[in-house]
Amino acid sequence: KSPQNVKILFPMISNVGELRRSKAFLQEVREELQKEGVKIPGNLLLGAMIEVPSAALLAEKIAREVDFLSIGSNDLVQYTLAVDRTNSRVAHLYQPTNPAVLRLLREVVVAGEKQNKPVCICGELAGDWRYTLLLIGLGLRELSMNAIFIPRVKQIVRSISASDIQKRIIPLLEMDTAEEIDEALHALNKEFGVE
């Protein structure tokens, strides 16, 4: 019996050409395995990891080539802002709520919606309850996180209306600085009893 529900996620994709080469290589491997008599799933679900700004900007084209998208928030923030979050001298510049980061996140979500492909987000941002309203408001509906963070995030998600939150979050994309967005998000979290 062949395995079922297998998903393959291509990491660090930066353009459609890379993705197509990766898919071609996967097809070669599948054919080799089939020749060797290895049972493989007939319908693999393929995804692309959106971790660099170029992939976020090309998300709609990338979404046409795959079954799902997954945003790697740690790397996307780091590469968008050119900040190494592990370097103490510049770590303060690592701002997940930087307007450029939020616009890229929203762009990926919209690309997924246009192509009718699910979009997931993983990384520290997904498991940090302070950003749950923000992510839901940006249109994300799948958040991947360490199991210890699930109860708190789940509690928040169950207590809100996604469409109501989206109406409140989208205007934040017009703000100029991460500090302004952080302040507005803090007030929103307080209003909804998240803090």
Disulfide bonds with the S-S distance in Angstrom:
none
